[in-house]
C-alpha cells in the first residue's frame, strides 16, 4: 500500500513544495482552531460550560480538513468515534493548512493554552515536500514533543512518508525521524497517518493530495485505533 501511495502521489506532491499557488498556501490560516463538531445537546446542557478534557489535533492541512465540508475532517470523525465509544473528551481542531514544523513551533503557546490532555501531533509533510533538511524537521518535532510533555500533555505522533522521486536516502531518513522520536520520548506513534487512503482515488480529492470526506473517516479510524489506549472513561 505504501509503495502504491508513493508512486500515485509523486506528481501531486510537487505542488505542495512551493509556498506560492499551492492548495496549502492558499488555505493557510483559513481553517484553523475550530473545535470538532459537537454532538447535539439539549438546551439546558448546551448552556453548561464544556469541561470535558481536550484532545487537540495539531497539524497542517491534513488535520485542518482542507477541501472538505465543516464537520467532515478526521478530528470531527474522531470526536464521533470517541462519543460512540463512551469517552468524555472534546476534540479541538488546531490544524492550519500550509504549516511546516517551524510554524508548529511558533503555534505551541496557543495549543498549550488549551490545556489539552492529549495532542495528536501531525507535522512534517510540508517540510519533506519542500526538501527541508531532515535535521530541522526532527529538531522542531522534538521541541514540540518536549514542550508538550513538560506541560503534562500526552502526545500521539502521526507518521508520514514522501513520494519516491525524493530519493530513497531522503525518504528513509525522513521516515526514521518519527520512529526515533517516538522511541526517544516514549510516545505512541501512528506509523502512517494516511494508511489505506493515500493514493486511493476514491478516498482522495481531485488534487490527489488531500483526503475527501470518506478518506477523512478512514483516517479517523486509524487515528482512533492508536488514540483509544490513551483515553480514560
HUDABEL-V663191 format. One record per backbone hydrogen bond with DSSP energy under -1.0 kcal/mol. CO is the residue of the C=O (numbers start at 1). NH is the residue of the N-H. E is the energy in kcal/mol with one decimal. If there is no record, write none. Layout:
CO,NH,E ; CO,NH,E
This chain:
1,5,-2.3 ; 2,6,-2.4 ; 3,7,-2.0 ; 4,8,-2.5 ; 5,9,-2.1 ; 9,13,-2.6 ; 12,15,-1.3 ; 13,16,-1.4 ; 22,26,-2.3 ; 23,27,-2.0 ; 27,30,-2.8 ; 34,93,-1.7 ; 42,46,-2.4 ; 43,47,-1.2 ; 45,48,-1.1 ; 49,51,-1.1 ; 53,90,-2.8 ; 54,117,-2.7 ; 54,118,-1.5 ; 55,92,-3.0 ; 56,120,-2.6 ; 57,94,-2.8 ; 58,122,-3.0 ; 59,96,-2.3 ; 60,64,-2.8 ; 61,65,-1.7 ; 61,66,-1.8 ; 65,68,-1.9 ; 69,72,-2.0 ; 73,77,-2.0 ; 74,78,-2.6 ; 75,79,-2.1 ; 76,80,-1.7 ; 77,81,-2.5 ; 78,82,-2.7 ; 79,83,-2.5 ; 80,84,-2.7 ; 81,85,-1.7 ; 82,87,-2.6 ; 83,86,-1.5 ; 90,55,-2.6 ; 91,36,-2.5 ; 92,57,-2.9 ; 96,99,-1.7 ; 100,104,-2.0 ; 101,105,-2.2 ; 102,106,-1.8 ; 103,107,-1.7 ; 105,108,-1.0 ; 107,111,-1.6 ; 108,112,-2.8 ; 109,113,-1.9 ; 111,114,-1.2 ; 112,115,-1.9 ; 117,154,-2.3 ; 118,56,-2.6 ; 119,156,-2.8 ; 120,58,-2.4 ; 121,158,-2.8 ; 124,128,-2.5 ; 125,129,-2.4 ; 126,130,-1.3 ; 127,132,-2.5 ; 128,131,-1.4 ; 133,137,-1.8 ; 134,138,-2.8 ; 135,139,-2.3 ; 136,140,-2.6 ; 137,141,-2.5 ; 138,142,-2.6 ; 139,143,-2.3 ; 140,144,-2.2 ; 141,145,-2.6 ; 142,146,-2.7 ; 143,147,-2.5 ; 144,148,-2.4 ; 145,149,-2.8 ; 146,150,-2.4 ; 147,151,-1.3 ; 148,153,-2.6 ; 149,152,-1.8 ; 154,119,-2.5 ; 156,121,-2.5 ; 157,190,-3.1 ; 159,193,-2.6 ; 163,166,-1.9 ; 164,167,-2.3 ; 167,171,-2.5 ; 168,172,-2.4 ; 169,173,-2.1 ; 170,174,-2.3 ; 171,175,-2.9 ; 172,176,-1.9 ; 175,179,-1.1 ; 176,180,-2.9 ; 177,181,-2.4 ; 178,182,-2.1 ; 179,183,-1.9 ; 180,184,-2.8 ; 181,185,-2.6 ; 182,187,-1.4 ; 188,157,-2.9 ; 190,159,-2.8 ; 192,195,-1.7 ; 194,197,-2.5 ; 194,198,-2.3 ; 197,200,-2.1 ; 200,203,-2.1 ; 201,204,-1.4 ; 203,212,-2.1 ; 205,208,-2.0 ; 210,205,-3.2 ; 212,216,-2.8 ; 213,217,-1.9 ; 214,218,-1.6 ; 215,219,-2.5 ; 216,220,-2.5 ; 217,221,-1.5 ; 218,222,-1.9 ; 219,223,-3.0 ; 220,224,-3.1 ; 221,225,-1.6 ; 222,226,-1.2 ; 223,227,-2.2 ; 224,228,-2.8 ; 227,230,-2.5 ; 228,231,-1.8
